[in-house]
Amino acid sequence: MLTFVENCFSPRTAAFFDLDKTVIAKSSTLTFSKSFYQGGLINRRAVLRTAYTQFVFLAGGADHDQMERMREYLSALCKGWNVQQVKDLVAETLHDLIDPIIYDEAATLIEEHHTAGRDVVIVSTSGAEVVEPIGELLGADRVVATRMVVGDDGCFTGEIEYYAYGPTKAEAIKALAESEGYDLSRCYAYSDSATDVPMLESVGYPHAVNPDRALRREAILREWPILVFDRPVRLKQRLPAFSLPPRPALVAAAALGAAAVTAGLVWYVNRRRAASPSPSA
């Protein structure tokens, strides 16, 4: 599917993946609502509202106004949550909730990009406490995600430090390109939403995955490839040749400054390279 393999003389490149409805079949944050309910973080009414929000998200995608309302709702909802408890609940239910909804096609693409010598970066609007473990499960090298402010008591204040959404995703990618030496003209990006057009147009090889109507129109107009992912499958059920090693995710901790987004490196792993060519697109 991919066109060439990087070699040691080429500039570094990466593949940037939106998460929800691009790599996994649902909203990553909303998927954990039952776990948060069982852990005492939310009540039954919040569970029902979250289920409805998930339905709207899956049925027609979420436009800018819907995403803003979702941001405000989730910010208010998580105010006062103990961060360590959230991390523990996510860790306990990650494989049961997320593994079954990973798109087979996305997992294949991630493996092919790694084989071609590219870093894989998950760029998601969902919170870092959810996205980072998913990135690790997928074998991603870096993660850019929304970050909430944590108070001295170890709980969320309800304020957002960095919102990985729309243009700020593109800013984070550009910041990563500067810090990691990526040649964006040779990088790839994948998303389902028109709100990610800034991210898609910042790379040389943008792809629309399960696009909403607005992104489909944009992709047709710009002649971007349109991909359909529709086979969620557990990673263990994939081909025996495919395996995701227990490599930690490299997390790009993107933070909004007064005029720019900066990305900091948290974990480091070796890049994978292969001598054999990748399948052609």
Salt bridges, closest charged atoms under 4 A:
GLU6 OE2 - ARG118 NE 3.30
GLU6 OE1 - ARG186 NH2 3.60
ASP18 OD1 - LYS169 NZ 3.06
GLU68 OE1 - ARG71 NH2 3.07
ASP104 OD2 - ARG231 NH2 3.28
ASP104 OD1 - ARG238 NH1 1.90
GLU105 OE2 - ARG231 NH1 3.31
GLU111 OE2 - ARG272 NH2 3.37
ASP119 OD2 - ARG12 NH2 2.66
ASP119 OD2 - ARG142 NH1 2.62
ASP119 OD1 - ARG271 NE 3.12
GLU132 OE2 - ARG147 NH2 2.80
ASP141 OD2 - HIS114 NE2 2.79
ASP141 OD1 - ARG247 NH2 2.58
GLU180 OE1 - ARG12 NH1 3.13
GLU180 OE1 - ARG142 NH2 2.79
ASP196 OD2 - LYS169 NZ 3.17
GLU201 OE1 - ARG222 NH1 2.83
GLU218 OE2 - ARG222 NE 2.70
